[in-house]
Amino acid sequence: MHGGSILLVEDNRDDELLTMDALRNAGVANIVTVVRDGAEALDYLFAQGSFASRDASRQPCVTLLDLKLPKIGGLEVLRRIKTDERTRLIPVVVLTTSSEQEDIRNCYGNGANSYVPKPVDFDRFLDAVRQLGLYWTRVNEPAV
């Protein structure tokens, strides 16, 4: 297990609970920080606003990012993460209900490390999140 935390950017409470449950069932013991909109995600990553006291040198080992977010959309959050020297190496997995080719191209074009459409089927959703959690916390070697 890599020591970093996981940042979950998700405004849907049901999807948040399912994601947390799937990670726990997969044995992913990393701390998961949940933020509910794009502005809060940026505040967390850049240690500003309500997260101003957070140590910005301790970034998540992966960010799970929904696209459809209030305040600041997921694509803009992704763009800001990947264009800032302080955060550009953080792996970002777009975990969203959209399977539109334009969304997929835009995300990869803006530096997404992975794009995973949320399966509608409950068991498939849990399995997808389990696999993501295990890969990004145990298999992938993060940049330091």
N, C-alpha and C positions, 0 to 999 in steps of 0.2 A: 504494500500500500504506500502510495506517495503521501507525504505529510500534508499537502495543501488541502484547502477546503474546496467545496463545490459551491458555486454561485448559481442559484436557480432563479431565473427571471420569469415569473409566471403570475398572471393576474387571475387565472381561474383556480379557485380554491379546490375544486374536485381534482383537477389535473395535478395540482401541487401535492395533495394528499396521496394520490396514486403514485406519483413520482417518488415521493419520500418512502412509501411502503415498498416499492420495487427495489430501491437502492438498499434499504434495510434488509430485505429478503435475500438480496444478492450478497450480503455480507460486507457491503461497502460501509466502512466505519468513519469515513471522513466527515467532518463537520459540514453541514449544508446550511448556507445562509440563503434565505428566501427574501426577494424583493418583488414588489407587485406592479411596478411600472418602469418605463424606460428612464425617467428622471432619477428615480431611486437607485437604479442599477448604476448609472453614471456617477452618482454621489458616492456609492459604495466603492466603485473601482478607483475613483480619483480622490478618495478620502476627503470629501467636502460635504457641506450641508450637515445633515444629522449624523453623518459618518466622519466628521472632521477629526475626531480623536482616534480613528482607526489607523493602524500602522500600514501605510500604503506600500511598504516594501514587501508585505506578506499578501501576495495576490493569490487568487484561487488557482487550483491546478486545472480546472475547466469551468467554463461558464455554459450553462444550459439556457438558451435564449429563445423565448417565444417571439414570433414576429408581430402579432397583433396585440400591441400593448397600449395602455392609456398614457397620456402626456407626451412621451417621445416614443415613436415606433421602433420596433426591433431592428429594422434595417438601418436606421439612423444610429442606434446604439452600437450596432456592429461596426458601422463606418467609423465612429468616433474611437472605438476600442482599437481598431486596426490601423488607424492613422496617427495614433499617439505613441511616441517612443516608450512611454511608461507602461503601456498595456498591450502593445501590438503582438507580443509573444504569448499572451494568454490564449489557450485553445478555446474556440467558441463553437459550440454545437448548436445549430438552429434546430429546435424541437418545436414543431408547429403543425397546425391542422392543414396548412396549405400544401398542395402538391402541384401548384401552378409552375410551369416551366420558367416563366418570367421571374417568379420569386426565387426559384432555385438558382438561376443564372445571376440574379442580382446579389444574392447572398455570397455565392462563390466569388463573384467579381469584386466584392467588398471584403474578401479575406476570410470567410467562414471556413473552418476546418472540417466541418461535416454538416450535412443537411439531412434531418430525419423527420419525415412526415409522421405525425401522431396517428397510429392506427385507430380506427373507430372501435374495433373489437377490444374489449377489456383485457383479455389474456395476452393478445398480441402487443398491446401498449405496455403492459407490465414486463413482458419479455424484452421488448426493445429497450426500455429504460434499464433493466438489469444488465443487458449486454453493454450499453453505453457506460454505465457506472463502472463495470469491471474493466472495460478497455481503458478508459481515461484515468482510472485511479490505480490500476495494477499493471497494465501492459505497456501503455504509452510512457515514453521517457520524456519528461518535460524539459523545456529550456530553462536554464537557471539565470 
